[in-house]
Amino acid sequence: MAKPVIYPARRALEDAAAIPGVRPTRLFPVLWPLWQVEISASVHDPQAFEVLDHFLVRAIAEARLTTVDEIAAFYSLPAALLHRCLGMLLAIGHVTVTPTAHDGGRLELTELGRRSWRAGVRYVARESRQHLMFERFTGWPFPRPYYDGKIAVLSEPAVPSDRAPGLTRFRQLFTPTPLRPDAVRTLAERPDRAEFNVPAALGPIQELGTREAYLPCYLIETAEHGVLAYTARADERDPFLAEVVRQVDDARQLIEAEDTADPHTLWTAWLARYGGGIGVPRQTPAGLWRIVLPPASFGAGRLGLYRLGSYELSRNHIAQLWCEDTATRRTAVLDRALALTRRVGITRTDLLRQAERLAHTLEVPAPTHHDLRTHAHAAGPQALGRLDLLTDPD
């Protein structure tokens, strides 16, 4: 299975810039330190009862029968057949036998056997191994969404080239704070532990080892709203990591220690390198820097049309790629909206919501479904087919 690629900074910037009243100024790619603890525990898998097994368990639990001979007489079954069933129930820990002098042993259900009888399923114990993650500055356990296999968690403080989002360079945050010795036990005792990827069905937990790991994230400095945190957990702001940033000073100190550059000089140099010298850097009345390019720079030009409205980074500073031509911006919205139809599970409502957000970013009217269908028809039968296949949940 391929390891997940770290998602690009542009996605985080586009979300931050779409928040009303928020003006992103700089972005810092960071490797956030965490602990990965490998644990082992027993877990009880529910399985369907075999018919005779279930009858034997019910005879002990409900009819209060305590010997094989009593159960055989009760069901009019051969004792040898019941002994074979009893052997399996003994092996999986559902029944115990206390030796006696006259009746071959007294039968009793174990706690696991009683749980199975009450639930109507046969619980079979097996060993389960998994990792738990703890944020290293605060020691807080990571919530369950971070265990999604689509989220990149790195074992080294470096991003492999095959998983890197373009040329983005990530900095390692460091803290010498050790993991609390009772961190796993405290988490296991929490009533809401399932929300932190510890299943309620797990038995006593044994710690097998602890290692350092790193979560790629983006910290976005804003003009009026402090620092926003983004990870691959979702396209929106990361509430868990945002609370950690509020609690610790290291991330803010990293941002404050970074020298600021003159944005006009910075983006003029960027244009010389990547824009062929065409275009001008300009600051909007709201304070956002834009790299304003002519329509010919997009599409068949140096930049794909999908880049219009997206963001560029230089020395952590942020600028939006822009075009003053309204028709070009509207085409960019329609193209990017149709590209979203390739996403698995997207609905028609999702698409229109995303298209409205793109239109807001590019300062054009939101497209209707009819507008998208007209554009898809011009794009070709594949684009139209993907759009027409979209439905809404019942």
C-alpha positions as CSV (number, residue, x, y, z in Angstrom):
1,M,0.0,0.0,0.0
2,A,1.4,3.4,-1.0
3,K,2.3,5.8,1.7
4,P,0.3,9.0,1.7
5,V,1.8,12.1,0.1
6,I,1.7,15.2,2.3
7,Y,-1.0,17.6,1.0
8,P,0.1,20.9,-0.5
9,A,0.3,24.2,1.3
10,R,-2.0,25.8,-1.2
11,R,-5.0,23.9,0.1
12,A,-4.4,25.2,3.6
13,L,-3.9,28.8,2.3
14,E,-7.1,28.7,0.2
15,D,-9.1,27.7,3.2
16,A,-7.6,30.3,5.5
17,A,-8.1,33.1,2.9
18,A,-11.8,32.1,2.5
19,I,-12.5,32.7,6.2
20,P,-14.3,36.0,6.6
21,G,-12.1,38.7,8.0
22,V,-8.9,36.6,8.0
23,R,-5.8,37.8,6.1
24,P,-3.0,35.3,5.9
25,T,0.5,36.9,5.8
26,R,3.0,34.1,6.2
27,L,3.0,30.3,6.2
28,F,5.4,27.9,8.0
29,P,5.6,24.2,7.1
30,V,6.4,22.4,10.3
31,L,7.0,18.8,11.5
32,W,5.1,18.6,14.7
33,P,6.7,16.2,17.3
34,L,4.7,13.4,18.8
35,W,5.2,10.0,20.6
36,Q,4.0,6.8,19.0
37,V,3.5,4.0,21.7
38,E,3.0,0.5,20.5
39,I,0.6,-1.4,22.7
40,S,-0.6,-5.0,22.9
41,A,-4.0,-6.0,24.4
42,S,-6.6,-8.7,24.1
43,V,-9.7,-7.9,22.1
44,H,-12.8,-10.0,21.9
45,D,-14.1,-10.7,18.4
46,P,-17.8,-11.4,18.2
47,Q,-18.6,-14.6,16.3
48,A,-21.8,-16.5,15.6
49,F,-22.5,-19.4,18.0
50,E,-22.5,-22.9,16.8
51,V,-25.9,-24.4,17.5
52,L,-24.8,-27.0,20.1
53,D,-22.4,-24.5,21.7
54,H,-25.2,-22.1,22.3
55,F,-27.5,-24.8,23.8
56,L,-24.7,-25.9,26.1
57,V,-24.0,-22.3,27.3
58,R,-27.8,-21.6,27.8
59,A,-28.2,-24.8,29.8
60,I,-25.5,-23.7,32.2
61,A,-26.7,-20.1,32.4
62,E,-30.5,-20.4,32.3
63,A,-31.3,-24.0,33.4
64,R,-28.6,-24.0,36.1
65,L,-27.4,-27.4,34.9
66,T,-23.8,-28.1,36.1
67,T,-22.7,-31.4,34.6
68,V,-22.5,-33.0,31.1
69,D,-24.8,-35.8,32.2
70,E,-27.5,-33.3,33.3
71,I,-27.3,-31.4,30.0
72,A,-27.3,-34.6,28.0
73,A,-30.5,-35.8,29.8
74,F,-32.1,-32.4,29.4
75,Y,-31.6,-32.2,25.7
76,S,-31.7,-36.0,25.0
77,L,-28.2,-35.8,23.4
78,P,-25.3,-38.1,23.5
79,A,-22.8,-37.2,26.3
80,A,-19.9,-37.8,23.9
81,L,-21.2,-35.1,21.5
82,L,-21.5,-32.6,24.4
83,H,-18.0,-33.4,25.6
84,R,-16.6,-32.4,22.1
85,C,-18.5,-29.1,22.3
86,L,-17.3,-28.6,25.9
87,G,-13.7,-29.0,24.8
88,M,-14.0,-26.1,22.4
89,L,-15.7,-23.8,25.0
90,L,-12.9,-24.7,27.5
91,A,-10.3,-23.8,24.9
92,I,-11.7,-20.3,24.2
93,G,-12.2,-19.6,27.9
94,H,-16.0,-19.6,28.1
95,V,-16.4,-22.5,30.6
96,T,-14.4,-24.0,33.5
97,V,-14.7,-27.5,35.0
98,T,-14.2,-28.2,38.7
99,P,-13.3,-31.9,39.2
100,T,-15.6,-33.9,41.4
101,A,-15.6,-37.5,42.7
102,H,-18.9,-38.7,41.1
103,D,-20.2,-36.7,38.2
104,G,-17.2,-35.9,36.0
105,G,-16.8,-32.3,37.0
106,R,-19.0,-29.3,37.6
107,L,-19.4,-26.7,34.8
108,E,-19.4,-23.0,35.3
109,L,-19.4,-20.1,32.8
110,T,-16.5,-17.7,33.0
111,E,-17.0,-13.9,32.9
112,L,-16.3,-14.1,29.1
113,G,-18.8,-16.9,28.8
114,R,-21.5,-14.9,30.6
115,R,-20.8,-11.9,28.4
116,S,-21.2,-14.0,25.3
117,W,-24.4,-15.6,26.7
118,R,-25.9,-12.1,27.4
119,A,-24.9,-10.7,24.0
120,G,-26.0,-13.8,22.1
121,V,-22.6,-14.0,20.3
122,R,-19.5,-16.0,20.9
123,Y,-16.6,-13.7,22.0
124,V,-13.2,-15.1,21.1
125,A,-10.1,-13.4,22.6
126,R,-7.2,-12.5,20.3
127,E,-4.2,-10.3,20.7
128,S,-4.3,-6.9,19.1
129,R,-1.4,-4.6,18.4
130,Q,-1.6,-1.0,17.6
131,H,0.0,2.4,18.0
132,L,-1.3,5.3,20.2
133,M,-0.1,8.8,19.5
134,F,0.6,11.6,22.1
135,E,1.4,15.2,21.3
136,R,4.8,15.8,22.7
137,F,4.6,19.4,24.1
138,T,1.4,18.8,26.2
139,G,1.2,15.0,26.4
140,W,-2.4,15.1,25.1
141,P,-3.5,12.0,23.2
142,F,-4.4,12.5,19.5
143,P,-8.1,12.1,18.6
144,R,-9.2,9.2,16.4
145,P,-9.3,11.1,13.1
146,Y,-5.5,11.3,13.1
147,Y,-5.3,7.5,12.7
148,D,-6.7,7.7,9.2
149,G,-4.3,6.0,6.9
150,K,-4.4,9.0,4.5
151,I,-2.6,11.1,7.1
152,A,1.2,11.1,6.8
153,V,3.0,10.5,10.1
154,L,6.8,10.3,9.7
155,S,9.2,8.3,11.7
156,E,12.1,10.7,11.0
157,P,12.3,14.6,11.1
158,A,12.6,14.7,7.3
159,V,10.1,14.4,4.5
160,P,11.0,11.7,1.9
161,S,11.2,13.1,-1.7
162,D,8.5,10.7,-2.9
163,R,6.0,12.1,-0.3
164,A,7.0,15.8,-0.4
165,P,4.4,18.4,-1.6
166,G,6.6,20.0,-4.3
167,L,9.6,22.0,-3.1
168,T,8.1,22.8,0.3
169,R,10.6,22.5,3.1
170,F,9.4,21.5,6.6
171,R,11.1,22.6,9.8
172,Q,11.3,20.3,12.8
173,L,9.9,21.6,16.1
174,F,11.7,20.1,19.1
175,T,10.9,19.7,22.8
176,P,12.8,17.6,25.4
177,T,9.6,16.9,27.3
178,P,9.4,13.1,27.9
179,L,6.2,11.1,27.7
180,R,4.6,10.8,31.1
181,P,5.0,7.2,32.5
182,D,1.3,6.9,33.2
183,A,0.1,8.4,29.9
184,V,-1.2,5.1,28.4
185,R,-2.8,4.0,31.7
186,T,-4.5,7.3,32.1
187,L,-5.9,7.2,28.6
188,A,-7.0,3.6,29.0
189,E,-9.0,4.6,32.1
190,R,-10.9,7.4,30.4
191,P,-14.6,6.7,29.7
192,D,-14.2,8.4,26.3
193,R,-11.1,6.4,25.3
194,A,-12.7,5.1,22.1
195,E,-12.6,8.7,20.8
196,F,-8.8,8.5,21.0
197,N,-8.5,5.2,19.2
198,V,-8.6,2.9,22.2
199,P,-11.5,0.5,21.6
200,A,-13.7,-0.1,24.6
201,A,-13.4,-3.9,24.0
202,L,-9.7,-3.9,24.6
203,G,-8.5,-5.9,27.7
204,P,-5.6,-4.9,29.9
205,I,-3.0,-3.0,27.9
206,Q,0.7,-3.7,27.7
207,E,3.2,-1.2,26.4
208,L,5.7,-2.6,24.0
209,G,7.8,0.4,23.1
210,T,7.8,4.1,22.4
211,R,9.3,6.0,19.5
212,E,9.4,9.6,18.2
213,A,7.3,10.6,15.2
214,Y,6.4,13.7,13.3
215,L,3.1,15.1,11.9
216,P,3.5,17.5,8.9
217,C,1.4,20.6,9.4
218,Y,1.2,24.2,8.2
219,L,1.1,27.2,10.6
220,I,-0.4,30.2,9.0
221,E,0.3,33.7,10.5
222,T,-2.6,36.1,10.0
223,A,-2.9,39.8,10.4
224,E,-5.6,39.9,13.0
225,H,-6.5,36.3,14.1
226,G,-3.2,34.9,15.4
227,V,-1.8,31.6,14.1
228,L,-4.0,29.0,12.3
229,A,-3.0,25.3,12.2
230,Y,-3.7,22.9,9.3
231,T,-3.0,19.2,8.9
232,A,-4.2,16.5,6.5
233,R,-7.0,15.7,9.1
234,A,-9.3,17.9,7.0
235,D,-9.4,20.8,4.5
236,E,-10.5,23.1,7.3
237,R,-8.5,24.4,10.3
238,D,-7.2,21.7,12.7
239,P,-9.0,22.5,16.1
240,F,-6.8,20.0,18.1
241,L,-3.5,21.4,17.0
242,A,-4.8,25.0,17.2
243,E,-5.4,24.4,20.9
244,V,-1.9,23.0,21.3
245,V,-0.5,26.1,19.6
246,R,-2.4,28.3,22.1
247,Q,-1.0,26.4,25.0
248,V,2.7,26.4,24.0
249,D,5.0,29.2,22.9
250,D,7.4,27.3,20.7
251,A,5.4,27.6,17.5
252,R,4.8,31.4,18.0
253,Q,8.5,31.9,18.9
254,L,9.5,30.2,15.6
255,I,7.3,32.6,13.6
256,E,8.4,35.7,15.5
257,A,12.1,34.8,15.1
258,E,11.8,34.6,11.3
259,D,13.0,37.8,9.6
260,T,10.3,39.5,7.5
261,A,11.1,40.7,4.0
262,D,9.8,43.5,1.9
263,P,6.9,41.9,0.0
264,H,7.1,44.2,-3.0
265,T,10.8,43.4,-3.5
266,L,10.2,39.7,-2.8
267,W,7.4,39.3,-5.4
268,T,9.2,41.4,-8.0
269,A,12.1,39.0,-7.8
270,W,9.6,36.1,-8.0
271,L,8.2,37.5,-11.2
272,A,11.7,37.8,-12.7
273,R,12.3,34.1,-12.0
274,Y,9.0,32.5,-12.8
275,G,6.8,35.1,-14.6
276,G,9.2,36.1,-17.3
277,G,9.1,39.6,-15.9
278,I,5.5,40.0,-16.9
279,G,3.1,41.2,-14.3
280,V,3.2,43.4,-11.2
281,P,3.0,42.7,-7.4
282,R,0.1,44.7,-5.8
283,Q,-1.4,44.9,-2.4
284,T,-5.2,45.0,-2.0
285,P,-7.0,47.5,0.3
286,A,-7.4,44.6,2.7
287,G,-3.6,44.1,2.8
288,L,-3.3,40.9,0.8
289,W,-0.5,40.7,-1.8
290,R,-1.3,39.6,-5.3
291,I,0.9,38.8,-8.3
292,V,-1.2,40.3,-11.1
293,L,-0.7,38.7,-14.5
294,P,-2.3,39.1,-17.9
295,P,-4.8,36.4,-19.1
296,A,-2.2,35.0,-21.5
297,S,-0.1,33.9,-18.6
298,F,-2.7,31.3,-17.7
299,G,-4.0,28.3,-19.5
300,A,-1.7,27.8,-22.5
301,G,0.8,30.2,-20.9
302,R,3.4,29.6,-18.2
303,L,0.8,28.8,-15.5
304,G,-2.2,26.3,-15.6
305,L,-5.5,28.0,-15.4
306,Y,-6.1,26.1,-12.2
307,R,-3.4,28.1,-10.6
308,L,-5.4,31.4,-10.9
309,G,-6.5,32.4,-7.4
310,S,-4.1,30.0,-5.7
311,Y,-1.1,31.1,-3.6
312,E,2.6,31.2,-3.9
313,L,5.2,31.1,-1.2
314,S,8.5,32.9,-1.0
315,R,10.5,33.1,2.2
316,N,7.3,32.1,4.1
317,H,5.5,35.1,2.6
318,I,2.2,34.6,0.8
319,A,0.9,36.1,-2.5
320,Q,-2.2,35.2,-4.6
321,L,-1.9,34.7,-8.3
322,W,-4.4,37.0,-9.9
323,C,-5.8,38.3,-13.2
324,E,-7.8,41.4,-13.6
325,D,-9.9,39.9,-16.4
326,T,-13.2,38.7,-15.0
327,A,-13.9,36.2,-17.8
328,T,-10.6,34.5,-17.2
329,R,-11.3,34.2,-13.5
330,R,-14.8,32.8,-14.1
331,T,-13.4,30.2,-16.5
332,A,-10.9,29.2,-13.8
333,V,-13.7,28.7,-11.4
334,L,-15.6,26.4,-13.8
335,D,-12.5,24.4,-14.7
336,R,-11.6,23.9,-11.0
337,A,-15.1,23.0,-10.1
338,L,-15.3,20.3,-12.8
339,A,-12.0,18.9,-11.7
340,L,-13.6,18.2,-8.3
341,T,-15.9,15.7,-9.9
342,R,-13.0,13.3,-9.9
343,R,-13.1,13.1,-6.1
344,V,-14.5,9.9,-4.7
345,G,-17.8,10.4,-2.8
346,I,-18.4,14.0,-3.8
347,T,-22.1,14.9,-4.2
348,R,-23.8,17.5,-6.3
349,T,-24.4,19.7,-3.2
350,D,-20.8,19.4,-2.2
351,L,-19.7,20.4,-5.7
352,L,-21.9,23.5,-5.7
353,R,-20.7,24.5,-2.3
354,Q,-17.1,24.1,-3.3
355,A,-17.8,26.1,-6.6
356,E,-19.4,28.9,-4.5
357,R,-16.3,29.0,-2.4
358,L,-14.0,29.2,-5.4
359,A,-16.1,31.9,-6.9
360,H,-15.9,33.9,-3.7
361,T,-12.1,33.6,-3.8
362,L,-11.9,34.7,-7.4
363,E,-14.5,37.4,-6.9
364,V,-17.0,36.2,-9.5
365,P,-20.7,35.1,-9.2
366,A,-21.1,31.6,-8.0
367,P,-21.9,29.2,-10.9
368,T,-25.2,27.3,-11.0
369,H,-25.5,23.6,-11.9
370,H,-26.6,24.7,-15.4
371,D,-23.4,26.8,-15.8
372,L,-21.3,23.8,-14.8
373,R,-23.2,21.5,-17.2
374,T,-22.7,24.0,-20.1
375,H,-19.0,24.2,-19.3
376,A,-18.7,20.4,-19.0
377,H,-20.5,19.9,-22.4
378,A,-17.8,22.1,-24.0
379,A,-15.0,20.3,-22.2
380,G,-16.0,16.9,-23.6
381,P,-18.1,13.8,-22.9
382,Q,-16.0,12.5,-20.0
383,A,-16.4,15.8,-18.0
384,L,-20.1,15.8,-18.7
385,G,-20.5,12.2,-17.7
386,R,-18.7,12.7,-14.4
387,L,-21.0,15.7,-13.6
388,D,-24.2,13.9,-14.6
389,L,-23.3,10.9,-12.3
390,L,-23.2,13.1,-9.2
391,T,-26.2,12.6,-6.9
392,D,-27.2,13.9,-3.5
393,P,-27.7,11.5,-0.5
394,D,-31.3,10.5,0.2
